[in-house]
Amino acid sequence: MVEPLYPLFSIASFLGFVLVLVPLPLHLQAWNSGTCFYVFWTSLACLNQFINSVTWANDALNKAPVWCDISTRIMLGAAVGIPASSLCIMRRLHSIAKVQAVSPTHKEKLRGIIIDSLMCILFPIVYMVFAYIVQGHRFDIYEQVGCFPVIYNTLPAYFLVHMWPIVLGLCSACFCVLILISFLRRQAQFSQFLSANSSLTASRYFRLMALACTEVMLTTPLAITSMVINATASPISPWVSWEDTHYDFSRVGQVPAVIWRNNHFIVAGLTLTKWSGVICAFIFFTFFGFATEARKHYSSAFTRFLLACRLKKPAPSINEKFGLDKLQLPLHSPTSSTSSGPATPPPAYLSPSADLKFSPSSSLDQNSLYMSYFKELPETPASPITISSSHCSSSV
């Protein structure tokens, strides 16, 4: 069965992976750790979906079991990593809205990075451990989708796995309301506070807030929909024991597209899951990829790229630089002699004699005599010429 949107989804997921990384240097310079973690999880989710969509475009064979183990963990981590990153963004914006710390000290920045790292790195790892507790078997492979984690539909799964994206989204929504209240109360003071800081302008502040709010409106309904689908598509099984849940754990489910596309619940769940990361990536690039500071960064990067790729002409040799390659020494006297006497040696090889004297008042000095025979040789430069055994270079 042919994927209706192939290769559209593969192209979109790869573009999402690339585009979300473009504004990353600007946020690294501004110490926006929450935004950087958002970029990390979004780009990782897009890359994961791109690889899966290409590898399993036409089959559901277990051709890369190790990759599927990694891929399912990435999907679980991104499921809470992206909402946790939005929560970190909201937390920082709330502290600024309360006019507390738009220009934090180095110690405060370090403390903020540690808190964001715990929420965006440590918590997703703990979430993966929670998911393993209620993981029914190793993983499933859906044709045209790829690897997918398996969560046993039992009551503990709703507390260990399904509820956390919703909790994070609701916390971000609460911060959003608090930010609006603080902004309305301290609007004048807020504007002055932001104008004193160069790394966080008012435009970037509101774009960060719009990004976090959009993510909340996107992922929270998705998490609620996923929970409802899991609760209604099949009956909730009681928790018996660890052994019962992990019975035949090494099994790999392989589902052809002709089968899973006939189940509307599965189609909705898979479609929402695989497109969520791509949509988050394009939303992020829309907010930050066309900003003024981003365009300046693109211009600077493009200029450096042109300078790095510019073809440099090889340095001219000493002969080419001073015209010595065109120099022709006279092989005979420039004036023909009709005398039958002995031939006069060429002027270029005249040896100085006692009769040839040079004085400051003389019309023929050494330089004029030299230049009379080497007319094509340019005037000697004022700078010295340093010649080594391997190459020649002039110091100016």
C-alpha positions as a Markdown table, in Angstrom:
| # | Residue | x | y | z |
|---|---|---|---|---|
| 1 | Met | 0.0 | 0.0 | 0.0 |
| 2 | Val | 1.4 | 3.4 | -1.0 |
| 3 | Glu | 1.7 | 6.2 | 1.5 |
| 4 | Pro | -0.7 | 9.0 | 0.4 |
| 5 | Leu | 1.7 | 11.8 | 1.6 |
| 6 | Tyr | 5.0 | 10.1 | 0.7 |
| 7 | Pro | 7.5 | 11.7 | 0.3 |
| 8 | Leu | 5.9 | 14.9 | 1.6 |
| 9 | Phe | 6.2 | 13.9 | 5.3 |
| 10 | Ser | 9.8 | 12.8 | 4.9 |
| 11 | Ile | 10.7 | 16.1 | 3.2 |
| 12 | Ala | 8.8 | 18.1 | 5.8 |
| 13 | Ser | 10.4 | 16.3 | 8.7 |
| 14 | Phe | 13.9 | 16.8 | 7.3 |
| 15 | Leu | 13.2 | 20.5 | 6.7 |
| 16 | Gly | 11.9 | 20.8 | 10.2 |
| 17 | Phe | 15.1 | 19.3 | 11.5 |
| 18 | Val | 17.3 | 21.8 | 9.6 |
| 19 | Leu | 15.2 | 24.9 | 10.1 |
| 20 | Val | 14.8 | 24.6 | 13.8 |
| 21 | Leu | 18.6 | 24.6 | 14.2 |
| 22 | Val | 19.1 | 27.8 | 12.2 |
| 23 | Pro | 18.2 | 30.4 | 15.0 |
| 24 | Leu | 20.0 | 28.3 | 17.7 |
| 25 | Pro | 23.2 | 30.4 | 17.9 |
| 26 | Leu | 21.2 | 33.5 | 18.8 |
| 27 | His | 19.6 | 31.7 | 21.7 |
| 28 | Leu | 22.9 | 30.2 | 22.9 |
| 29 | Gln | 24.4 | 33.7 | 23.0 |
| 30 | Ala | 21.4 | 35.0 | 25.0 |
| 31 | Trp | 21.7 | 32.1 | 27.5 |
| 32 | Asn | 18.1 | 31.0 | 26.8 |
| 33 | Ser | 18.4 | 27.5 | 28.0 |
| 34 | Gly | 14.7 | 26.7 | 27.8 |
| 35 | Thr | 14.6 | 27.7 | 24.1 |
| 36 | Cys | 17.8 | 25.7 | 23.4 |
| 37 | Phe | 16.2 | 22.6 | 25.0 |
| 38 | Tyr | 13.1 | 23.2 | 22.9 |
| 39 | Val | 15.3 | 23.2 | 19.8 |
| 40 | Phe | 17.1 | 20.1 | 20.9 |
| 41 | Trp | 14.0 | 18.0 | 21.4 |
| 42 | Thr | 12.2 | 19.3 | 18.4 |
| 43 | Ser | 15.1 | 18.7 | 16.0 |
| 44 | Leu | 15.6 | 15.3 | 17.5 |
| 45 | Ala | 12.0 | 14.4 | 17.0 |
| 46 | Cys | 12.0 | 15.6 | 13.4 |
| 47 | Leu | 15.2 | 13.6 | 12.6 |
| 48 | Asn | 13.8 | 10.5 | 14.2 |
| 49 | Gln | 10.6 | 10.7 | 12.2 |
| 50 | Phe | 12.5 | 11.4 | 9.0 |
| 51 | Ile | 14.6 | 8.2 | 9.4 |
| 52 | Asn | 11.6 | 6.1 | 10.3 |
| 53 | Ser | 9.5 | 7.4 | 7.4 |
| 54 | Val | 12.3 | 6.6 | 4.9 |
| 55 | Thr | 13.3 | 3.3 | 6.3 |
| 56 | Trp | 9.8 | 1.8 | 6.6 |
| 57 | Ala | 8.2 | 3.5 | 3.7 |
| 58 | Asn | 7.1 | 0.3 | 2.0 |
| 59 | Asp | 7.2 | -2.5 | 4.7 |
| 60 | Ala | 7.0 | -3.3 | 8.4 |
| 61 | Leu | 10.0 | -5.6 | 8.6 |
| 62 | Asn | 12.2 | -5.6 | 11.7 |
| 63 | Lys | 15.3 | -4.6 | 9.8 |
| 64 | Ala | 16.9 | -2.3 | 12.5 |
| 65 | Pro | 15.9 | -3.5 | 16.0 |
| 66 | Val | 18.6 | -1.5 | 17.8 |
| 67 | Trp | 17.5 | 1.7 | 16.1 |
| 68 | Cys | 13.9 | 1.0 | 17.0 |
| 69 | Asp | 15.0 | 0.7 | 20.7 |
| 70 | Ile | 16.6 | 4.1 | 20.4 |
| 71 | Ser | 13.8 | 5.6 | 18.3 |
| 72 | Thr | 11.1 | 4.7 | 20.7 |
| 73 | Arg | 13.1 | 6.3 | 23.6 |
| 74 | Ile | 13.5 | 9.5 | 21.5 |
| 75 | Met | 9.7 | 9.6 | 21.0 |
| 76 | Leu | 9.0 | 9.1 | 24.7 |
| 77 | Gly | 11.6 | 11.8 | 25.6 |
| 78 | Ala | 10.2 | 14.3 | 23.1 |
| 79 | Ala | 6.7 | 13.7 | 24.4 |
| 80 | Val | 7.6 | 15.4 | 27.6 |
| 81 | Gly | 10.8 | 17.2 | 26.6 |
| 82 | Ile | 9.0 | 19.7 | 24.3 |
| 83 | Pro | 6.3 | 20.6 | 26.9 |
| 84 | Ala | 8.9 | 20.8 | 29.6 |
| 85 | Ser | 11.0 | 23.2 | 27.5 |
| 86 | Ser | 7.9 | 25.4 | 27.0 |
| 87 | Leu | 7.4 | 25.4 | 30.7 |
| 88 | Cys | 11.0 | 26.6 | 31.2 |
| 89 | Ile | 10.4 | 29.4 | 28.7 |
| 90 | Met | 7.3 | 30.4 | 30.5 |
| 91 | Arg | 9.0 | 30.3 | 33.9 |
| 92 | Arg | 11.7 | 32.7 | 32.7 |
| 93 | Leu | 9.3 | 35.0 | 31.0 |
| 94 | His | 7.2 | 35.1 | 34.2 |
| 95 | Ser | 10.3 | 36.2 | 36.2 |
| 96 | Ile | 10.9 | 39.0 | 33.7 |
| 97 | Ala | 7.2 | 40.0 | 33.7 |
| 98 | Lys | 7.4 | 40.4 | 37.5 |
| 99 | Val | 10.4 | 42.8 | 36.8 |
| 100 | Gln | 12.7 | 40.6 | 38.8 |
| 101 | Ala | 15.7 | 39.6 | 36.6 |
| 102 | Val | 15.9 | 40.6 | 33.0 |
| 103 | Ser | 19.7 | 40.8 | 33.3 |
| 104 | Pro | 20.6 | 38.1 | 35.8 |
| 105 | Thr | 24.1 | 37.6 | 37.3 |
| 106 | His | 26.3 | 34.8 | 36.2 |
| 107 | Lys | 25.3 | 32.8 | 39.3 |
| 108 | Glu | 21.6 | 33.3 | 38.6 |
| 109 | Lys | 22.1 | 32.2 | 35.0 |
| 110 | Leu | 23.9 | 29.1 | 36.1 |
| 111 | Arg | 21.2 | 28.3 | 38.6 |
| 112 | Gly | 18.6 | 28.8 | 35.9 |
| 113 | Ile | 20.4 | 26.5 | 33.5 |
| 114 | Ile | 20.6 | 23.8 | 36.2 |
| 115 | Ile | 16.9 | 24.0 | 36.8 |
| 116 | Asp | 16.1 | 23.9 | 33.1 |
| 117 | Ser | 18.4 | 20.9 | 32.6 |
| 118 | Leu | 16.7 | 19.0 | 35.4 |
| 119 | Met | 13.3 | 19.6 | 33.8 |
| 120 | Cys | 14.3 | 19.1 | 30.2 |
| 121 | Ile | 16.9 | 16.3 | 30.5 |
| 122 | Leu | 16.5 | 14.5 | 33.8 |
| 123 | Phe | 12.7 | 14.4 | 33.8 |
| 124 | Pro | 12.5 | 12.9 | 30.3 |
| 125 | Ile | 14.9 | 10.2 | 31.4 |
| 126 | Val | 12.8 | 9.5 | 34.4 |
| 127 | Tyr | 9.7 | 9.5 | 32.1 |
| 128 | Met | 11.4 | 6.8 | 30.0 |
| 129 | Val | 11.9 | 4.7 | 33.1 |
| 130 | Phe | 8.2 | 5.1 | 34.0 |
| 131 | Ala | 7.2 | 4.1 | 30.5 |
| 132 | Tyr | 9.3 | 0.9 | 30.8 |
| 133 | Ile | 7.3 | -0.1 | 33.8 |
| 134 | Val | 4.1 | -0.4 | 31.7 |
| 135 | Gln | 5.7 | -1.3 | 28.4 |
| 136 | Gly | 3.9 | -4.4 | 27.1 |
| 137 | His | 6.6 | -5.6 | 24.7 |
| 138 | Arg | 9.7 | -4.4 | 22.9 |
| 139 | Phe | 8.1 | -2.2 | 20.2 |
| 140 | Asp | 5.8 | -2.1 | 17.2 |
| 141 | Ile | 6.6 | -1.3 | 13.6 |
| 142 | Tyr | 3.9 | 0.3 | 11.5 |
| 143 | Glu | 4.3 | 0.3 | 7.8 |
| 144 | Gln | 4.8 | 3.9 | 6.4 |
| 145 | Val | 5.4 | 5.1 | 10.0 |
| 146 | Gly | 8.2 | 3.2 | 11.5 |
| 147 | Cys | 9.0 | 2.2 | 15.1 |
| 148 | Phe | 6.5 | 3.1 | 17.8 |
| 149 | Pro | 6.6 | 2.5 | 21.6 |
| 150 | Val | 4.1 | 0.1 | 23.2 |
| 151 | Ile | 2.3 | 1.1 | 26.4 |
| 152 | Tyr | 0.2 | -1.5 | 28.1 |
| 153 | Asn | -3.3 | -0.2 | 28.5 |
| 154 | Thr | -3.6 | -0.5 | 32.2 |
| 155 | Leu | -4.5 | 1.9 | 35.0 |
| 156 | Pro | -1.0 | 2.7 | 36.2 |
| 157 | Ala | 0.0 | 3.8 | 32.6 |
| 158 | Tyr | -2.3 | 6.8 | 32.9 |
| 159 | Phe | -0.5 | 8.0 | 36.0 |
| 160 | Leu | 3.0 | 7.1 | 34.9 |
| 161 | Val | 2.9 | 8.0 | 31.2 |
| 162 | His | -0.2 | 9.6 | 29.8 |
| 163 | Met | -0.8 | 12.4 | 32.3 |
| 164 | Trp | 2.6 | 14.1 | 32.3 |
| 165 | Pro | 2.4 | 16.0 | 29.0 |
| 166 | Ile | -1.0 | 17.3 | 30.1 |
| 167 | Val | 0.3 | 18.3 | 33.5 |
| 168 | Leu | 3.2 | 20.2 | 31.9 |
| 169 | Gly | 0.9 | 21.9 | 29.5 |
| 170 | Leu | -1.5 | 23.0 | 32.2 |
| 171 | Cys | 1.5 | 24.4 | 34.2 |
| 172 | Ser | 2.6 | 26.4 | 31.2 |
| 173 | Ala | -0.9 | 27.7 | 30.7 |
| 174 | Cys | -1.0 | 28.9 | 34.4 |
| 175 | Phe | 2.3 | 30.7 | 33.8 |
| 176 | Cys | 0.8 | 32.3 | 30.7 |
| 177 | Val | -2.1 | 33.7 | 32.6 |
| 178 | Leu | 0.3 | 35.0 | 35.4 |
| 179 | Ile | 2.5 | 36.7 | 32.7 |
| 180 | Leu | -0.5 | 38.5 | 31.2 |
| 181 | Ile | -1.6 | 39.7 | 34.6 |
| 182 | Ser | 1.9 | 40.9 | 35.5 |
| 183 | Phe | 2.3 | 42.6 | 32.2 |
| 184 | Leu | -1.0 | 44.5 | 32.5 |
| 185 | Arg | -0.1 | 45.7 | 36.0 |
| 186 | Arg | 3.5 | 46.8 | 35.2 |
| 187 | Gln | 3.3 | 47.7 | 31.5 |
| 188 | Ala | 5.3 | 51.0 | 31.8 |
| 189 | Gln | 7.9 | 49.6 | 34.2 |
| 190 | Phe | 8.1 | 46.4 | 32.1 |
| 191 | Ser | 9.0 | 48.4 | 28.9 |
| 192 | Gln | 11.7 | 50.3 | 30.7 |
| 193 | Phe | 13.0 | 47.1 | 32.2 |
| 194 | Leu | 13.4 | 45.5 | 28.8 |
| 195 | Ser | 14.9 | 48.5 | 27.1 |
| 196 | Ala | 17.8 | 48.3 | 29.5 |
| 197 | Asn | 18.7 | 44.8 | 28.3 |
| 198 | Ser | 20.2 | 44.2 | 24.9 |
| 199 | Ser | 19.9 | 40.4 | 24.8 |
| 200 | Leu | 16.1 | 40.3 | 25.3 |
| 201 | Thr | 14.1 | 42.9 | 23.4 |
| 202 | Ala | 10.4 | 43.3 | 23.7 |
| 203 | Ser | 10.0 | 41.7 | 20.3 |
| 204 | Arg | 11.9 | 38.6 | 21.3 |
| 205 | Tyr | 10.0 | 38.5 | 24.6 |
| 206 | Phe | 6.6 | 38.4 | 23.0 |
| 207 | Arg | 7.8 | 35.9 | 20.3 |
| 208 | Leu | 9.0 | 33.6 | 23.1 |
| 209 | Met | 5.6 | 33.9 | 24.8 |
| 210 | Ala | 3.8 | 33.3 | 21.5 |
| 211 | Leu | 5.9 | 30.2 | 20.9 |
| 212 | Ala | 5.2 | 28.7 | 24.3 |
| 213 | Cys | 1.5 | 29.5 | 24.1 |
| 214 | Thr | 1.3 | 27.9 | 20.7 |
| 215 | Glu | 3.1 | 24.8 | 21.9 |
| 216 | Val | 0.7 | 24.5 | 24.9 |
| 217 | Met | -2.3 | 24.8 | 22.6 |
| 218 | Leu | -0.8 | 22.2 | 20.3 |
| 219 | Thr | 0.6 | 19.5 | 22.5 |
| 220 | Thr | -1.9 | 19.6 | 25.4 |
| 221 | Pro | -4.9 | 18.8 | 23.3 |
| 222 | Leu | -2.8 | 16.1 | 21.6 |
| 223 | Ala | -2.0 | 14.5 | 24.9 |
| 224 | Ile | -5.6 | 14.6 | 26.0 |
| 225 | Thr | -6.7 | 13.1 | 22.6 |
| 226 | Ser | -4.1 | 10.4 | 23.0 |
| 227 | Met | -5.4 | 9.6 | 26.5 |
| 228 | Val | -9.0 | 9.4 | 25.3 |
| 229 | Ile | -8.1 | 7.2 | 22.4 |
| 230 | Asn | -6.2 | 4.8 | 24.6 |
| 231 | Ala | -9.1 | 4.7 | 27.1 |
| 232 | Thr | -11.8 | 4.1 | 24.5 |
| 233 | Ala | -10.2 | 2.1 | 21.7 |
| 234 | Ser | -9.7 | -0.9 | 23.9 |
| 235 | Pro | -10.7 | -1.9 | 27.5 |
| 236 | Ile | -8.4 | -1.0 | 30.3 |
| 237 | Ser | -6.7 | -4.1 | 31.7 |
| 238 | Pro | -6.1 | -4.5 | 35.4 |
| 239 | Trp | -2.5 | -4.4 | 36.7 |
| 240 | Val | -1.6 | -8.0 | 37.8 |
| 241 | Ser | 2.1 | -8.1 | 38.2 |
| 242 | Trp | 5.4 | -7.1 | 36.6 |
| 243 | Glu | 5.7 | -10.6 | 35.0 |
| 244 | Asp | 2.3 | -10.4 | 33.6 |
| 245 | Thr | 2.9 | -7.0 | 32.0 |
| 246 | His | 6.2 | -7.9 | 30.6 |
| 247 | Tyr | 5.3 | -11.4 | 29.4 |
| 248 | Asp | 6.9 | -12.2 | 26.0 |
| 249 | Phe | 8.6 | -8.8 | 26.2 |
| 250 | Ser | 11.0 | -9.5 | 23.3 |
| 251 | Arg | 8.1 | -9.7 | 20.9 |
| 252 | Val | 8.0 | -7.1 | 18.0 |
| 253 | Gly | 4.6 | -6.2 | 16.5 |
| 254 | Gln | 4.7 | -5.7 | 12.7 |
| 255 | Val | 1.6 | -4.0 | 11.4 |
| 256 | Pro | 1.0 | -3.5 | 7.6 |
| 257 | Ala | -0.5 | -0.3 | 6.5 |
| 258 | Val | -3.6 | -2.1 | 5.0 |
| 259 | Ile | -4.5 | -3.2 | 8.6 |
| 260 | Trp | -3.8 | -0.1 | 10.7 |
| 261 | Arg | -5.4 | 2.3 | 8.2 |
| 262 | Asn | -8.7 | 0.5 | 8.7 |
| 263 | Asn | -8.7 | 1.5 | 12.4 |
| 264 | His | -9.6 | 5.2 | 12.7 |
| 265 | Phe | -8.3 | 5.4 | 16.3 |
| 266 | Ile | -4.9 | 4.1 | 15.3 |
| 267 | Val | -4.8 | 6.4 | 12.2 |
| 268 | Ala | -5.6 | 9.5 | 14.4 |
| 269 | Gly | -3.0 | 8.6 | 17.1 |
| 270 | Leu | -0.2 | 7.8 | 14.6 |
| 271 | Thr | -0.9 | 10.9 | 12.5 |
| 272 | Leu | -1.0 | 13.3 | 15.4 |
| 273 | Thr | 2.1 | 11.8 | 17.0 |
| 274 | Lys | 4.3 | 11.9 | 13.9 |
| 275 | Trp | 3.2 | 15.4 | 12.7 |
| 276 | Ser | 3.4 | 17.1 | 16.1 |
| 277 | Gly | 7.2 | 17.5 | 16.1 |
| 278 | Val | 7.3 | 18.8 | 12.5 |
| 279 | Ile | 4.6 | 21.4 | 13.3 |
| 280 | Cys | 6.5 | 22.5 | 16.4 |
| 281 | Ala | 9.7 | 23.0 | 14.3 |
| 282 | Phe | 8.0 | 25.1 | 11.6 |
| 283 | Ile | 6.2 | 27.2 | 14.3 |
| 284 | Phe | 9.6 | 27.9 | 16.0 |
| 285 | Phe | 11.2 | 28.9 | 12.7 |
| 286 | Thr | 8.2 | 31.1 | 11.9 |
| 287 | Phe | 8.6 | 33.1 | 15.1 |
| 288 | Phe | 12.5 | 33.3 | 15.1 |
| 289 | Gly | 13.7 | 32.5 | 11.7 |
| 290 | Phe | 12.6 | 35.8 | 10.1 |
| 291 | Ala | 13.4 | 38.1 | 13.0 |
| 292 | Thr | 15.7 | 41.1 | 12.5 |
| 293 | Glu | 18.5 | 39.7 | 14.6 |
| 294 | Ala | 18.2 | 36.4 | 12.7 |
| 295 | Arg | 18.5 | 38.2 | 9.3 |
| 296 | Lys | 21.6 | 39.9 | 10.5 |
| 297 | His | 23.0 | 36.6 | 11.6 |
| 298 | Tyr | 22.3 | 35.1 | 8.2 |
| 299 | Ser | 24.0 | 38.0 | 6.4 |
| 300 | Ser | 27.1 | 37.7 | 8.6 |
| 301 | Ala | 27.2 | 33.9 | 8.2 |
| 302 | Phe | 26.8 | 34.2 | 4.4 |
| 303 | Thr | 29.6 | 36.8 | 4.2 |
| 304 | Arg | 31.9 | 34.5 | 6.2 |
| 305 | Phe | 31.0 | 31.6 | 3.9 |
| 306 | Leu | 31.8 | 33.6 | 0.8 |
| 307 | Leu | 35.1 | 34.6 | 2.2 |
| 308 | Ala | 35.9 | 31.0 | 3.1 |
| 309 | Cys | 35.0 | 29.8 | -0.4 |
| 310 | Arg | 36.6 | 32.6 | -2.4 |
| 311 | Leu | 39.2 | 31.3 | -4.8 |
| 312 | Lys | 42.5 | 32.9 | -4.0 |
| 313 | Lys | 45.0 | 33.5 | -6.9 |
| 314 | Pro | 48.4 | 31.9 | -6.4 |
| 315 | Ala | 51.0 | 34.3 | -5.2 |
| 316 | Pro | 53.1 | 35.5 | -8.2 |
| 317 | Ser | 56.7 | 34.3 | -8.5 |
| 318 | Ile | 59.6 | 36.7 | -8.2 |
| 319 | Asn | 60.1 | 36.6 | -12.0 |
| 320 | Glu | 56.5 | 37.3 | -12.8 |
| 321 | Lys | 56.3 | 40.1 | -10.1 |
| 322 | Phe | 59.3 | 42.0 | -11.4 |
| 323 | Gly | 59.1 | 41.1 | -15.1 |
| 324 | Leu | 62.2 | 39.0 | -15.1 |
| 325 | Asp | 60.4 | 36.3 | -17.1 |
| 326 | Lys | 60.2 | 38.7 | -20.0 |
| 327 | Leu | 63.8 | 39.9 | -19.7 |
| 328 | Gln | 66.0 | 39.2 | -22.8 |
| 329 | Leu | 69.7 | 39.7 | -22.5 |
| 330 | Pro | 71.4 | 41.0 | -25.6 |
| 331 | Leu | 73.6 | 38.4 | -27.3 |
| 332 | His | 75.5 | 40.9 | -29.4 |
| 333 | Ser | 76.3 | 44.6 | -29.5 |
| 334 | Pro | 73.3 | 46.8 | -30.3 |
| 335 | Thr | 75.4 | 48.7 | -32.8 |
| 336 | Ser | 76.9 | 46.9 | -35.8 |
| 337 | Ser | 80.6 | 47.3 | -36.3 |
| 338 | Thr | 82.1 | 47.6 | -39.7 |
| 339 | Ser | 85.7 | 47.3 | -38.6 |
| 340 | Ser | 87.6 | 44.2 | -39.3 |
| 341 | Gly | 89.2 | 44.3 | -35.9 |
| 342 | Pro | 88.4 | 42.0 | -33.0 |
| 343 | Ala | 84.8 | 41.9 | -32.0 |
| 344 | Thr | 83.8 | 44.2 | -29.1 |
| 345 | Pro | 82.2 | 42.4 | -26.2 |
| 346 | Pro | 78.5 | 43.1 | -25.7 |
| 347 | Pro | 77.9 | 46.1 | -23.5 |
| 348 | Ala | 76.1 | 44.0 | -21.0 |
| 349 | Tyr | 79.3 | 42.3 | -20.2 |
| 350 | Leu | 81.6 | 45.4 | -20.2 |
| 351 | Ser | 83.9 | 45.2 | -17.3 |
| 352 | Pro | 84.6 | 48.5 | -15.5 |
| 353 | Ser | 87.9 | 50.1 | -16.4 |
| 354 | Ala | 89.9 | 52.9 | -15.1 |
| 355 | Asp | 88.7 | 55.2 | -17.9 |
| 356 | Leu | 85.0 | 54.8 | -16.9 |
| 357 | Lys | 84.4 | 57.0 | -13.9 |
| 358 | Phe | 81.1 | 58.0 | -12.3 |
| 359 | Ser | 80.5 | 61.2 | -10.5 |
| 360 | Pro | 77.4 | 63.0 | -9.2 |
| 361 | Ser | 77.7 | 65.5 | -12.1 |
| 362 | Ser | 78.2 | 62.9 | -14.7 |
| 363 | Ser | 75.4 | 62.4 | -17.2 |
| 364 | Leu | 75.9 | 58.6 | -17.1 |
| 365 | Asp | 75.7 | 57.0 | -13.7 |
| 366 | Gln | 75.5 | 53.4 | -12.6 |
| 367 | Asn | 71.7 | 53.2 | -12.5 |
| 368 | Ser | 71.2 | 54.8 | -15.9 |
| 369 | Leu | 73.8 | 52.5 | -17.4 |
| 370 | Tyr | 72.1 | 49.5 | -15.9 |
| 371 | Met | 68.7 | 50.6 | -17.0 |
| 372 | Ser | 69.9 | 51.3 | -20.5 |
| 373 | Tyr | 70.5 | 47.6 | -21.1 |
| 374 | Phe | 67.5 | 46.3 | -19.0 |
| 375 | Lys | 64.7 | 48.6 | -20.2 |
| 376 | Glu | 62.0 | 46.1 | -19.4 |
| 377 | Leu | 63.0 | 45.8 | -15.8 |
| 378 | Pro | 60.8 | 48.0 | -13.6 |
| 379 | Glu | 62.2 | 50.4 | -11.0 |
| 380 | Thr | 63.6 | 48.6 | -8.0 |
| 381 | Pro | 60.9 | 48.7 | -5.2 |
| 382 | Ala | 61.7 | 50.4 | -2.0 |
| 383 | Ser | 60.8 | 47.3 | 0.1 |
| 384 | Pro | 63.4 | 44.6 | 0.5 |
| 385 | Ile | 62.8 | 41.2 | -1.2 |
| 386 | Thr | 63.4 | 38.1 | 1.0 |
| 387 | Ile | 64.2 | 35.0 | -0.9 |
| 388 | Ser | 64.2 | 31.6 | 0.8 |
| 389 | Ser | 65.3 | 28.2 | -0.6 |
| 390 | Ser | 61.7 | 26.9 | -1.0 |
| 391 | His | 59.7 | 29.9 | -2.1 |
| 392 | Cys | 59.9 | 33.7 | -2.6 |
| 393 | Ser | 57.9 | 36.2 | -0.7 |
| 394 | Ser | 58.0 | 40.0 | -0.5 |
| 395 | Ser | 57.6 | 41.9 | 2.7 |
| 396 | Val | 55.8 | 45.2 | 2.2 |
